[in-house]
Amino acid sequence: MPKKFECIVTPTTCSTYDICIWDNIDGFEDYDDLVKHLNKVTKDDNVCLRVATSGGRCDVGFMLIDRFGGLPCPVEVVVPYPTYSMGALMALCGDWLTIEDGSYLMFHDYSGGGGRAKGNETLKATEAYCEVFTHRFNTICQPFLTKKECDSVLHGKDLYIKWNDPTLEARIKRHFK
């Protein structure tokens, strides 16, 4: 199975971790090696997370967000290509964000469980997860997104934040203090 991420470590007096998440965010086991790398990060290191994914599983995405958010050094996040869903949330887990020309973040509600279960099981799981997702979504996305924008997304509206959005600089300053 191909790797779901790429991690390039450049050791000097401190290490630079250049981590790329390009593929759909799937199973926890896909990120075992990445977690091992992240466990070695020190306060003197540098981490650059490049995110360009169509999204994926919320539970795995939240685990990765928590791991990056808990690192002892600053994390720079770069969005080089259009990034959707859980990838958009992951883009907000660092200390600074760059959305490169021609790219954007697409936020939307948690809407279905991935179609891997019977319809009634998916519906029950989605209903049970709704409260958890709403809490995590608001915690991660605010103040990059306003409460009104978060509510709108959680009620089914897709929201695109493009590289040339006139509010982008203010959003970044508000979120990454």
VODORO-255823 format. One line per field, with one value per atom (N, C-alpha, C): residue number from 1; atom name; y, z, x; chain; residue in three letters. Coordinates in Angstrom, 1 decimal, always signed. Last residue first. Example, Ala and Ser with C-alpha at 12.3 -4.5 7.8 and 13.67 -1.06 7.14 Angstrom:
resi <- [2_2_2_1_1_1]
name <- [N_CA_C_N_CA_C]
yy <- [-2.2_-1.1_+0.0_-5.7_-4.5_-3.3]
zz <- [+7.1_+7.1_+7.9_+7.8_+7.8_+7.8]
xx <- [+12.8_+13.7_+12.9_+13.2_+12.3_+13.2]
chain <- [A_A_A_A_A_A]
resn <- [Ser_Ser_Ser_Ala_Ala_Ala]
***
This chain:
resi <- [177_177_177_176_176_176_175_175_175_174_174_174_173_173_173_172_172_172_171_171_171_170_170_170_169_169_169_168_168_168_167_167_167_166_166_166_165_165_165_164_164_164_163_163_163_162_162_162_161_161_161_160_160_160_159_159_159_158_158_158_157_157_157_156_156_156_155_155_155_154_154_154_153_153_153_152_152_152_151_151_151_150_150_150_149_149_149_148_148_148_147_147_147_146_146_146_145_145_145_144_144_144_143_143_143_142_142_142_141_141_141_140_140_140_139_139_139_138_138_138_137_137_137_136_136_136_135_135_135_134_134_134_133_133_133_132_132_132_131_131_131_130_130_130_129_129_129_128_128_128_127_127_127_126_126_126_125_125_125_124_124_124_123_123_123_122_122_122_121_121_121_120_120_120_119_119_119_118_118_118_117_117_117_116_116_116_115_115_115_114_114_114_113_113_113_112_112_112_111_111_111_110_110_110_109_109_109_108_108_108_107_107_107_106_106_106_105_105_105_104_104_104_103_103_103_102_102_102_101_101_101_100_100_100_99_99_99_98_98_98_97_97_97_96_96_96_95_95_95_94_94_94_93_93_93_92_92_92_91_91_91_90_90_90_89_89_89_88_88_88_87_87_87_86_86_86_85_85_85_84_84_84_83_83_83_82_82_82_81_81_81_80_80_80_79_79_79_78_78_78_77_77_77_76_76_76_75_75_75_74_74_74_73_73_73_72_72_72_71_71_71_70_70_70_69_69_69_68_68_68_67_67_67_66_66_66_65_65_65_64_64_64_63_63_63_62_62_62_61_61_61_60_60_60_59_59_59_58_58_58_57_57_57_56_56_56_55_55_55_54_54_54_53_53_53_52_52_52_51_51_51_50_50_50_49_49_49_48_48_48_47_47_47_46_46_46_45_45_45_44_44_44_43_43_43_42_42_42_41_41_41_40_40_40_39_39_39_38_38_38_37_37_37_36_36_36_35_35_35_34_34_34_33_33_33_32_32_32_31_31_31_30_30_30_29_29_29_28_28_28_27_27_27_26_26_26_25_25_25_24_24_24_23_23_23_22_22_22_21_21_21_20_20_20_19_19_19_18_18_18_17_17_17_16_16_16_15_15_15_14_14_14_13_13_13_12_12_12_11_11_11_10_10_10_9_9_9_8_8_8_7_7_7_6_6_6_5_5_5_4_4_4_3_3_3_2_2_2_1_1_1]
name <- [N_CA_C_N_CA_C_N_CA_C_N_CA_C_N_CA_C_N_CA_C_N_CA_C_N_CA_C_N_CA_C_N_CA_C_N_CA_C_N_CA_C_N_CA_C_N_CA_C_N_CA_C_N_CA_C_N_CA_C_N_CA_C_N_CA_C_N_CA_C_N_CA_C_N_CA_C_N_CA_C_N_CA_C_N_CA_C_N_CA_C_N_CA_C_N_CA_C_N_CA_C_N_CA_C_N_CA_C_N_CA_C_N_CA_C_N_CA_C_N_CA_C_N_CA_C_N_CA_C_N_CA_C_N_CA_C_N_CA_C_N_CA_C_N_CA_C_N_CA_C_N_CA_C_N_CA_C_N_CA_C_N_CA_C_N_CA_C_N_CA_C_N_CA_C_N_CA_C_N_CA_C_N_CA_C_N_CA_C_N_CA_C_N_CA_C_N_CA_C_N_CA_C_N_CA_C_N_CA_C_N_CA_C_N_CA_C_N_CA_C_N_CA_C_N_CA_C_N_CA_C_N_CA_C_N_CA_C_N_CA_C_N_CA_C_N_CA_C_N_CA_C_N_CA_C_N_CA_C_N_CA_C_N_CA_C_N_CA_C_N_CA_C_N_CA_C_N_CA_C_N_CA_C_N_CA_C_N_CA_C_N_CA_C_N_CA_C_N_CA_C_N_CA_C_N_CA_C_N_CA_C_N_CA_C_N_CA_C_N_CA_C_N_CA_C_N_CA_C_N_CA_C_N_CA_C_N_CA_C_N_CA_C_N_CA_C_N_CA_C_N_CA_C_N_CA_C_N_CA_C_N_CA_C_N_CA_C_N_CA_C_N_CA_C_N_CA_C_N_CA_C_N_CA_C_N_CA_C_N_CA_C_N_CA_C_N_CA_C_N_CA_C_N_CA_C_N_CA_C_N_CA_C_N_CA_C_N_CA_C_N_CA_C_N_CA_C_N_CA_C_N_CA_C_N_CA_C_N_CA_C_N_CA_C_N_CA_C_N_CA_C_N_CA_C_N_CA_C_N_CA_C_N_CA_C_N_CA_C_N_CA_C_N_CA_C_N_CA_C_N_CA_C_N_CA_C_N_CA_C_N_CA_C_N_CA_C_N_CA_C_N_CA_C_N_CA_C_N_CA_C_N_CA_C_N_CA_C_N_CA_C_N_CA_C_N_CA_C_N_CA_C_N_CA_C_N_CA_C_N_CA_C_N_CA_C_N_CA_C_N_CA_C_N_CA_C_N_CA_C_N_CA_C_N_CA_C_N_CA_C_N_CA_C_N_CA_C_N_CA_C_N_CA_C_N_CA_C_N_CA_C_N_CA_C_N_CA_C_N_CA_C_N_CA_C_N_CA_C_N_CA_C_N_CA_C_N_CA_C]
yy <- [+34.0_+35.1_+34.8_+33.0_+32.6_+33.8_+34.3_+32.9_+32.5_+36.9_+36.6_+35.2_+36.6_+37.4_+37.1_+35.1_+34.6_+35.3_+37.0_+35.7_+35.1_+39.1_+39.3_+38.0_+37.7_+38.2_+38.5_+37.1_+36.1_+36.6_+38.8_+38.7_+37.7_+38.7_+39.9_+39.8_+35.8_+36.3_+37.6_+34.4_+35.9_+36.5_+31.8_+32.5_+34.0_+31.4_+31.3_+32.1_+29.4_+30.6_+30.4_+28.4_+28.4_+29.6_+26.4_+27.7_+27.5_+25.0_+24.9_+26.3_+24.5_+25.4_+25.1_+23.0_+22.5_+23.3_+23.8_+23.7_+23.4_+24.2_+23.1_+22.9_+26.6_+25.4_+24.2_+28.3_+28.2_+26.9_+28.2_+27.8_+27.5_+29.4_+28.0_+27.4_+31.9_+31.1_+29.6_+32.8_+32.7_+31.8_+32.7_+31.8_+31.7_+32.9_+33.5_+32.4_+31.2_+31.4_+32.0_+31.6_+31.8_+32.0_+31.3_+32.4_+32.6_+28.3_+29.7_+30.1_+25.7_+26.7_+28.1_+24.1_+24.2_+25.4_+24.5_+24.7_+24.9_+23.8_+25.1_+25.5_+21.0_+22.0_+23.4_+20.0_+20.0_+21.0_+20.3_+20.9_+21.0_+18.9_+20.3_+21.0_+16.3_+17.0_+18.5_+15.7_+15.7_+16.5_+15.8_+16.7_+16.8_+13.8_+15.2_+16.1_+11.2_+11.9_+13.4_+10.3_+10.2_+11.1_+10.6_+11.3_+11.4_+8.8_+10.2_+11.1_+6.4_+6.8_+8.3_+6.3_+6.3_+6.8_+6.3_+7.4_+7.5_+3.9_+5.2_+6.4_+2.1_+2.2_+3.5_+2.5_+2.9_+3.0_+1.7_+3.1_+3.4_-0.1_-0.1_+1.3_+1.5_+0.7_+0.7_+3.2_+1.9_+1.0_+6.0_+4.9_+3.5_+8.1_+7.4_+6.3_+9.6_+8.4_+7.6_+12.1_+10.8_+9.6_+14.8_+14.5_+13.0_+17.6_+16.1_+15.5_+20.5_+19.7_+18.3_+22.2_+21.7_+20.9_+24.3_+23.8_+23.3_+24.4_+24.2_+23.5_+26.6_+25.7_+25.6_+26.9_+27.3_+26.2_+28.2_+27.1_+27.7_+30.2_+29.2_+28.1_+30.7_+31.1_+30.0_+29.1_+29.5_+29.9_+30.0_+29.4_+30.0_+29.5_+30.1_+29.3_+30.0_+29.4_+30.2_+29.1_+30.0_+29.2_+27.1_+28.4_+29.5_+24.6_+25.1_+26.5_+23.8_+23.2_+23.8_+24.4_+25.4_+24.9_+22.3_+23.5_+24.5_+20.6_+20.3_+21.5_+21.6_+21.7_+21.5_+20.9_+22.3_+22.5_+18.1_+18.8_+20.2_+17.6_+17.4_+18.0_+19.7_+18.9_+18.8_+20.2_+20.1_+19.4_+22.3_+21.3_+21.4_+23.1_+23.1_+21.9_+23.4_+23.1_+23.1_+24.1_+24.4_+24.2_+25.4_+24.7_+25.1_+24.9_+25.4_+24.6_+25.7_+25.0_+25.7_+25.4_+26.2_+25.3_+25.2_+24.4_+25.4_+25.5_+26.1_+25.2_+22.8_+23.8_+24.4_+20.7_+21.7_+22.8_+19.8_+19.8_+20.9_+19.7_+19.5_+19.5_+20.0_+21.1_+21.0_+17.5_+18.7_+19.8_+15.9_+15.6_+16.9_+17.0_+17.0_+16.8_+16.4_+17.8_+17.9_+13.6_+14.2_+15.7_+13.2_+12.7_+13.4_+14.3_+14.9_+14.5_+12.4_+13.8_+14.5_+10.1_+10.1_+11.5_+11.0_+10.5_+10.5_+11.7_+12.7_+12.2_+10.6_+10.2_+11.3_+13.2_+11.8_+11.6_+15.3_+15.1_+13.6_+15.7_+15.8_+15.6_+17.7_+16.4_+16.7_+19.0_+19.1_+17.8_+20.5_+19.8_+20.1_+20.4_+20.7_+19.9_+21.6_+20.7_+21.2_+21.9_+22.5_+21.4_+22.5_+21.6_+22.4_+22.5_+23.2_+22.2_+22.2_+21.8_+22.7_+22.8_+23.5_+23.1_+21.2_+22.6_+23.4_+18.2_+19.0_+20.4_+15.1_+16.6_+17.3_+12.5_+12.9_+14.4_+12.1_+11.9_+12.3_+12.4_+13.5_+13.4_+9.8_+11.0_+12.1_+8.3_+8.0_+9.2_+9.4_+9.6_+9.3_+8.3_+9.7_+10.1_+5.6_+6.1_+7.6_+5.5_+5.0_+5.6_+6.1_+7.3_+6.8_+4.0_+4.7_+5.8_+3.3_+2.6_+3.2_+4.8_+5.2_+4.6_+5.3_+4.5_+5.0_+8.2_+7.0_+6.4_+11.0_+10.6_+9.4_+10.9_+10.8_+10.3_+12.5_+11.5_+11.7_+14.3_+14.5_+13.7_+15.8_+14.9_+15.2_+16.1_+16.3_+15.3_+17.7_+16.7_+17.0_+18.2_+18.7_+17.5_+19.2_+18.1_+18.7_+19.8_+20.3_+19.2_+19.8_+19.1_+19.9_+21.6_+21.2_+20.5_+21.4_+21.6_+21.4_+19.0_+20.0_+20.2_+16.8_+17.1_+18.1_+16.8_+17.3_+17.6_+14.5_+15.1_+15.5_+14.2_+14.4_+15.1_+12.3_+13.0_+13.1_+11.9_+11.9_+12.8_+9.7_+11.0_+10.8_+7.3_+8.4_+9.7_+5.0_+5.8_+6.9_+2.2_+3.4_+4.2_-1.2_+0.0_+1.2]
zz <- [+16.5_+17.3_+17.8_+14.2_+14.5_+15.2_+13.8_+14.3_+14.8_+13.0_+14.1_+14.7_+10.9_+12.0_+13.3_+9.1_+9.6_+10.8_+8.7_+9.3_+9.9_+7.4_+8.7_+9.4_+5.0_+5.9_+7.3_+3.9_+4.3_+5.3_+2.9_+4.3_+4.8_+0.1_+0.8_+2.3_-1.3_-0.5_+0.2_-2.7_-3.0_-2.3_-1.9_-1.7_-1.9_-0.5_-1.6_-1.2_+1.2_+1.5_+0.5_+0.9_+0.2_+0.7_+2.3_+2.4_+1.8_+2.0_+1.7_+1.8_+4.4_+3.3_+3.2_+6.5_+5.2_+4.1_+9.1_+8.6_+7.1_+9.4_+10.1_+9.7_+7.9_+7.4_+8.1_+9.7_+8.3_+7.7_+12.0_+12.0_+10.6_+10.9_+11.4_+11.4_+10.3_+9.2_+9.7_+13.0_+12.0_+10.8_+14.1_+14.6_+13.6_+11.5_+12.5_+13.0_+11.1_+10.7_+11.8_+13.0_+11.5_+10.8_+15.7_+15.1_+13.6_+14.8_+15.3_+16.0_+14.1_+13.1_+13.5_+16.5_+15.5_+14.6_+17.7_+18.5_+17.5_+15.7_+16.3_+17.0_+15.4_+14.3_+14.8_+18.0_+17.4_+16.3_+18.1_+19.1_+18.6_+15.9_+16.0_+17.0_+16.5_+15.3_+15.5_+18.8_+18.9_+17.7_+17.7_+18.8_+18.9_+15.6_+15.3_+16.4_+16.3_+16.1_+15.9_+16.3_+17.6_+17.5_+13.6_+14.7_+16.0_+12.5_+12.1_+13.2_+13.5_+13.8_+13.5_+12.3_+13.8_+14.2_+9.6_+10.1_+11.7_+9.4_+9.1_+9.7_+10.0_+10.9_+10.6_+7.9_+9.3_+10.2_+5.7_+5.8_+7.2_+6.6_+6.1_+6.4_+5.7_+6.6_+6.0_+4.3_+4.5_+5.4_+3.7_+3.0_+3.2_+5.2_+4.2_+3.4_+7.0_+7.5_+6.4_+6.5_+6.0_+6.4_+6.9_+6.3_+5.9_+8.4_+8.5_+8.0_+6.3_+7.5_+7.3_+5.0_+4.9_+6.2_+3.5_+4.7_+4.4_+1.6_+1.5_+2.8_+0.7_+1.8_+1.5_-2.2_-1.3_-0.3_-4.8_-3.9_-3.0_-6.2_-7.0_-6.1_-4.2_-5.3_-6.0_-0.9_-2.1_-3.2_+2.2_+1.2_-0.1_+5.2_+3.9_+2.9_+8.7_+7.5_+6.3_+11.9_+10.8_+9.6_+13.7_+14.2_+13.1_+12.9_+13.1_+13.8_+12.1_+13.4_+13.7_+9.8_+10.9_+12.2_+8.1_+7.8_+8.9_+9.1_+9.4_+9.1_+7.9_+9.3_+9.7_+5.2_+5.6_+7.1_+5.5_+5.1_+5.5_+5.9_+7.0_+6.7_+3.2_+4.3_+5.5_+0.9_+1.3_+2.7_-1.0_+0.1_+0.7_-3.9_-3.2_-2.2_-2.9_-3.8_-3.1_-0.7_-2.1_-3.2_+2.2_+1.4_+0.0_+5.1_+3.7_+2.9_+8.4_+7.5_+6.1_+10.8_+9.6_+8.7_+14.2_+13.0_+11.9_+16.8_+15.9_+14.7_+19.1_+18.3_+17.4_+20.5_+21.3_+20.5_+19.3_+19.2_+20.0_+19.4_+20.7_+20.5_+16.8_+17.7_+19.1_+15.8_+15.3_+16.3_+17.3_+17.3_+16.9_+16.7_+18.1_+18.1_+13.9_+14.4_+15.8_+14.1_+13.5_+13.9_+15.3_+16.0_+15.4_+13.4_+14.7_+15.5_+11.3_+11.2_+12.5_+12.5_+12.2_+12.0_+12.7_+13.9_+13.7_+10.0_+11.1_+12.3_+7.0_+8.3_+9.3_+4.5_+4.9_+6.3_+2.0_+3.3_+3.7_-0.2_-0.4_+0.9_+0.4_+0.4_+0.2_+1.2_+0.0_-0.2_+3.3_+3.2_+1.9_+4.8_+3.6_+3.4_+7.6_+7.2_+5.9_+9.0_+7.9_+7.4_+11.9_+11.2_+10.2_+13.5_+12.6_+11.9_+16.9_+15.5_+14.8_+19.6_+18.7_+17.2_+20.9_+20.8_+19.9_+18.8_+20.0_+19.8_+17.7_+17.5_+18.8_+18.0_+18.1_+18.1_+17.5_+18.8_+19.1_+14.7_+15.5_+17.0_+14.0_+13.6_+14.6_+14.9_+15.4_+15.2_+13.3_+14.7_+15.4_+10.8_+11.0_+12.5_+11.2_+11.1_+11.3_+11.5_+12.6_+12.4_+9.6_+10.1_+11.3_+8.9_+7.8_+8.3_+11.1_+10.8_+9.7_+11.0_+11.9_+11.6_+7.5_+8.8_+9.6_+5.9_+6.1_+7.4_+3.9_+5.3_+5.7_+0.6_+1.5_+2.9_+0.3_+0.0_+0.9_+1.2_-0.1_-0.3_+3.5_+3.5_+2.2_+4.3_+3.2_+3.4_+6.2_+6.1_+5.1_+7.1_+6.0_+5.7_+9.8_+9.3_+8.3_+10.7_+9.9_+9.4_+13.8_+12.6_+12.0_+14.6_+14.9_+13.6_+13.4_+14.8_+15.4_+11.2_+11.4_+12.9_+9.3_+10.5_+10.4_+7.8_+7.5_+8.8_+6.8_+8.0_+7.6_+5.3_+5.0_+6.2_+4.8_+5.9_+5.5_+3.4_+3.2_+4.2_+3.5_+3.8_+3.4_+2.9_+2.9_+3.2_+0.8_+2.0_+1.8_-0.8_-0.9_+0.4_+0.0_+0.0_+0.0]
xx <- [-2.2_-1.6_-0.2_-3.9_-2.5_-1.8_-6.4_-6.3_-4.9_-5.9_-6.9_-6.7_-4.2_-3.7_-4.6_-5.9_-4.6_-4.1_-7.9_-8.2_-7.0_-6.5_-7.1_-7.4_-5.8_-4.7_-5.3_-8.4_-7.4_-6.4_-10.2_-10.2_-9.2_-10.0_-9.6_-9.6_-8.6_-9.7_-9.3_-6.7_-6.8_-8.0_-6.9_-5.6_-5.7_-10.2_-9.2_-7.9_-12.3_-11.4_-10.2_-15.6_-14.3_-13.5_-18.0_-17.3_-15.9_-21.2_-19.8_-19.2_-23.8_-23.2_-21.7_-24.8_-24.8_-24.2_-24.5_-25.9_-25.9_-21.9_-22.4_-23.9_-21.6_-21.0_-21.7_-23.0_-23.5_-22.9_-21.4_-22.8_-23.3_-19.1_-19.0_-20.5_-20.0_-19.5_-19.5_-20.6_-21.6_-21.2_-18.1_-19.1_-20.2_-15.6_-16.4_-17.4_-12.5_-13.8_-14.6_-10.4_-10.2_-11.5_-10.8_-11.4_-11.1_-12.4_-12.6_-11.3_-11.7_-11.9_-12.0_-11.4_-10.3_-10.5_-13.9_-12.7_-11.5_-15.8_-15.8_-14.4_-15.0_-15.0_-14.9_-15.5_-14.1_-14.0_-18.3_-17.4_-16.0_-19.2_-19.5_-18.6_-18.2_-17.7_-18.0_-19.8_-18.3_-17.8_-22.4_-22.0_-20.5_-22.2_-22.5_-22.1_-22.0_-20.8_-21.0_-24.6_-23.9_-22.6_-25.3_-26.0_-25.2_-23.5_-23.4_-24.1_-24.4_-23.0_-22.9_-27.0_-26.8_-25.4_-26.3_-27.1_-26.9_-24.8_-24.2_-25.0_-26.8_-25.7_-24.9_-28.6_-29.1_-27.9_-27.0_-27.5_-27.9_-24.0_-25.4_-26.0_-20.8_-21.7_-23.1_-19.3_-18.8_-19.6_-19.8_-20.5_-19.9_-18.7_-17.8_-18.5_-20.1_-19.5_-18.7_-21.5_-22.0_-21.2_-20.8_-22.1_-22.3_-19.8_-19.6_-20.9_-19.8_-20.2_-19.8_-16.8_-18.2_-18.5_-14.4_-15.0_-16.4_-11.6_-13.1_-13.5_-9.0_-9.6_-11.1_-7.0_-8.0_-8.3_-4.7_-5.3_-6.3_-3.6_-4.4_-5.0_-0.8_-1.6_-2.3_-1.1_-0.4_-1.3_-1.5_-2.3_-1.7_+0.1_+0.3_-0.6_+0.0_-0.7_-0.3_+1.2_+1.2_+0.6_+1.0_+1.2_+1.2_-1.6_-0.2_-0.2_-4.1_-3.5_-2.2_-5.4_-5.5_-4.8_-5.3_-4.5_-4.5_-7.2_-5.8_-4.9_-9.5_-9.3_-7.9_-8.8_-9.0_-8.9_-8.9_-7.6_-7.7_-11.5_-10.6_-9.3_-12.3_-12.9_-11.9_-9.6_-11.0_-11.2_-7.6_-7.6_-9.0_-5.6_-6.9_-7.0_-2.1_-3.2_-4.5_-0.5_+0.0_-1.1_-0.5_-1.6_-1.2_+1.5_+1.4_+0.3_+2.2_+1.3_+1.2_+4.6_+4.2_+3.4_+4.8_+4.4_+3.9_+7.2_+6.2_+6.0_+7.5_+8.1_+7.0_+6.2_+6.9_+7.5_+2.9_+4.4_+5.0_+0.2_+0.9_+2.4_-0.7_-1.0_-0.2_+0.0_+0.7_+0.5_-1.8_-0.4_+0.4_-4.4_-3.9_-2.4_-4.4_-4.5_-3.9_-4.4_-3.2_-3.2_-6.9_-5.7_-4.5_-8.6_-8.5_-7.3_-8.1_-7.8_-7.6_-9.3_-7.8_-7.4_-11.9_-11.2_-9.7_-12.7_-12.6_-11.8_-11.2_-11.8_-11.6_-11.0_-11.0_-11.6_-9.5_-10.1_-10.0_-8.1_-9.6_-10.3_-5.2_-6.0_-7.5_-2.6_-3.3_-4.1_-0.3_-1.5_-2.2_+2.7_+2.1_+0.9_+4.3_+3.3_+2.6_+7.4_+6.5_+5.6_+9.1_+8.1_+7.4_+12.2_+11.3_+10.4_+13.4_+13.2_+12.3_+13.6_+14.5_+14.4_+11.8_+11.5_+12.4_+11.6_+12.0_+11.6_+10.3_+10.4_+10.7_+9.7_+11.1_+11.3_+7.0_+7.5_+8.9_+7.0_+6.6_+7.0_+7.9_+8.7_+8.3_+5.7_+7.0_+8.0_+3.7_+3.6_+5.0_+4.6_+4.5_+4.5_+4.2_+5.5_+5.6_+1.3_+2.2_+3.6_-0.5_+0.2_+1.1_-2.1_-1.3_-0.4_-3.4_-2.2_-1.4_-5.8_-4.7_-3.4_-6.9_-6.7_-5.6_-7.1_-7.8_-7.5_-7.2_-6.9_-7.7_-6.0_-7.1_-6.7_-2.7_-3.7_-4.9_-0.8_-1.4_-2.6_+1.1_-0.1_-0.9_+4.4_+3.4_+2.3_+6.8_+5.8_+4.7_+9.9_+9.0_+8.0_+11.6_+10.7_+9.8_+14.8_+13.7_+12.9_+16.6_+16.0_+14.9_+19.5_+18.1_+17.6_+21.9_+21.9_+20.5_+20.4_+21.5_+21.6_+18.6_+19.2_+20.4_+15.7_+17.0_+17.7_+13.3_+13.9_+15.3_+10.3_+11.7_+12.3_+7.6_+8.3_+9.7_+4.4_+5.8_+6.5_+1.5_+2.2_+3.7_+0.6_-0.4_+0.3_+2.3_+2.2_+1.2_+0.6_+1.4_+1.2_+0.8_+0.0_+0.9]
chain <- [A_A_A_A_A_A_A_A_A_A_A_A_A_A_A_A_A_A_A_A_A_A_A_A_A_A_A_A_A_A_A_A_A_A_A_A_A_A_A_A_A_A_A_A_A_A_A_A_A_A_A_A_A_A_A_A_A_A_A_A_A_A_A_A_A_A_A_A_A_A_A_A_A_A_A_A_A_A_A_A_A_A_A_A_A_A_A_A_A_A_A_A_A_A_A_A_A_A_A_A_A_A_A_A_A_A_A_A_A_A_A_A_A_A_A_A_A_A_A_A_A_A_A_A_A_A_A_A_A_A_A_A_A_A_A_A_A_A_A_A_A_A_A_A_A_A_A_A_A_A_A_A_A_A_A_A_A_A_A_A_A_A_A_A_A_A_A_A_A_A_A_A_A_A_A_A_A_A_A_A_A_A_A_A_A_A_A_A_A_A_A_A_A_A_A_A_A_A_A_A_A_A_A_A_A_A_A_A_A_A_A_A_A_A_A_A_A_A_A_A_A_A_A_A_A_A_A_A_A_A_A_A_A_A_A_A_A_A_A_A_A_A_A_A_A_A_A_A_A_A_A_A_A_A_A_A_A_A_A_A_A_A_A_A_A_A_A_A_A_A_A_A_A_A_A_A_A_A_A_A_A_A_A_A_A_A_A_A_A_A_A_A_A_A_A_A_A_A_A_A_A_A_A_A_A_A_A_A_A_A_A_A_A_A_A_A_A_A_A_A_A_A_A_A_A_A_A_A_A_A_A_A_A_A_A_A_A_A_A_A_A_A_A_A_A_A_A_A_A_A_A_A_A_A_A_A_A_A_A_A_A_A_A_A_A_A_A_A_A_A_A_A_A_A_A_A_A_A_A_A_A_A_A_A_A_A_A_A_A_A_A_A_A_A_A_A_A_A_A_A_A_A_A_A_A_A_A_A_A_A_A_A_A_A_A_A_A_A_A_A_A_A_A_A_A_A_A_A_A_A_A_A_A_A_A_A_A_A_A_A_A_A_A_A_A_A_A_A_A_A_A_A_A_A_A_A_A_A_A_A_A_A_A_A_A_A_A_A_A_A_A_A_A_A_A_A_A_A_A_A_A_A_A_A_A_A_A_A_A_A_A_A_A_A_A_A_A_A_A_A_A_A_A_A_A_A_A_A_A_A_A_A_A_A_A_A_A_A_A_A_A_A_A_A_A_A_A_A_A_A_A]
resn <- [Lys_Lys_Lys_Phe_Phe_Phe_His_His_His_Arg_Arg_Arg_Lys_Lys_Lys_Ile_Ile_Ile_Arg_Arg_Arg_Ala_Ala_Ala_Glu_Glu_Glu_Leu_Leu_Leu_Thr_Thr_Thr_Pro_Pro_Pro_Asp_Asp_Asp_Asn_Asn_Asn_Trp_Trp_Trp_Lys_Lys_Lys_Ile_Ile_Ile_Tyr_Tyr_Tyr_Leu_Leu_Leu_Asp_Asp_Asp_Lys_Lys_Lys_Gly_Gly_Gly_His_His_His_Leu_Leu_Leu_Val_Val_Val_Ser_Ser_Ser_Asp_Asp_Asp_Cys_Cys_Cys_Glu_Glu_Glu_Lys_Lys_Lys_Lys_Lys_Lys_Thr_Thr_Thr_Leu_Leu_Leu_Phe_Phe_Phe_Pro_Pro_Pro_Gln_Gln_Gln_Cys_Cys_Cys_Ile_Ile_Ile_Thr_Thr_Thr_Asn_Asn_Asn_Phe_Phe_Phe_Arg_Arg_Arg_His_His_His_Thr_Thr_Thr_Phe_Phe_Phe_Val_Val_Val_Glu_Glu_Glu_Cys_Cys_Cys_Tyr_Tyr_Tyr_Ala_Ala_Ala_Glu_Glu_Glu_Thr_Thr_Thr_Ala_Ala_Ala_Lys_Lys_Lys_Leu_Leu_Leu_Thr_Thr_Thr_Glu_Glu_Glu_Asn_Asn_Asn_Gly_Gly_Gly_Lys_Lys_Lys_Ala_Ala_Ala_Arg_Arg_Arg_Gly_Gly_Gly_Gly_Gly_Gly_Gly_Gly_Gly_Gly_Gly_Gly_Ser_Ser_Ser_Tyr_Tyr_Tyr_Asp_Asp_Asp_His_His_His_Phe_Phe_Phe_Met_Met_Met_Leu_Leu_Leu_Tyr_Tyr_Tyr_Ser_Ser_Ser_Gly_Gly_Gly_Asp_Asp_Asp_Glu_Glu_Glu_Ile_Ile_Ile_Thr_Thr_Thr_Leu_Leu_Leu_Trp_Trp_Trp_Asp_Asp_Asp_Gly_Gly_Gly_Cys_Cys_Cys_Leu_Leu_Leu_Ala_Ala_Ala_Met_Met_Met_Leu_Leu_Leu_Ala_Ala_Ala_Gly_Gly_Gly_Met_Met_Met_Ser_Ser_Ser_Tyr_Tyr_Tyr_Thr_Thr_Thr_Pro_Pro_Pro_Tyr_Tyr_Tyr_Pro_Pro_Pro_Val_Val_Val_Val_Val_Val_Val_Val_Val_Glu_Glu_Glu_Val_Val_Val_Pro_Pro_Pro_Cys_Cys_Cys_Pro_Pro_Pro_Leu_Leu_Leu_Gly_Gly_Gly_Gly_Gly_Gly_Phe_Phe_Phe_Arg_Arg_Arg_Asp_Asp_Asp_Ile_Ile_Ile_Leu_Leu_Leu_Met_Met_Met_Phe_Phe_Phe_Gly_Gly_Gly_Val_Val_Val_Asp_Asp_Asp_Cys_Cys_Cys_Arg_Arg_Arg_Gly_Gly_Gly_Gly_Gly_Gly_Ser_Ser_Ser_Thr_Thr_Thr_Ala_Ala_Ala_Val_Val_Val_Arg_Arg_Arg_Leu_Leu_Leu_Cys_Cys_Cys_Val_Val_Val_Asn_Asn_Asn_Asp_Asp_Asp_Asp_Asp_Asp_Lys_Lys_Lys_Thr_Thr_Thr_Val_Val_Val_Lys_Lys_Lys_Asn_Asn_Asn_Leu_Leu_Leu_His_His_His_Lys_Lys_Lys_Val_Val_Val_Leu_Leu_Leu_Asp_Asp_Asp_Asp_Asp_Asp_Tyr_Tyr_Tyr_Asp_Asp_Asp_Glu_Glu_Glu_Phe_Phe_Phe_Gly_Gly_Gly_Asp_Asp_Asp_Ile_Ile_Ile_Asn_Asn_Asn_Asp_Asp_Asp_Trp_Trp_Trp_Ile_Ile_Ile_Cys_Cys_Cys_Ile_Ile_Ile_Asp_Asp_Asp_Tyr_Tyr_Tyr_Thr_Thr_Thr_Ser_Ser_Ser_Cys_Cys_Cys_Thr_Thr_Thr_Thr_Thr_Thr_Pro_Pro_Pro_Thr_Thr_Thr_Val_Val_Val_Ile_Ile_Ile_Cys_Cys_Cys_Glu_Glu_Glu_Phe_Phe_Phe_Lys_Lys_Lys_Lys_Lys_Lys_Pro_Pro_Pro_Met_Met_Met]
***
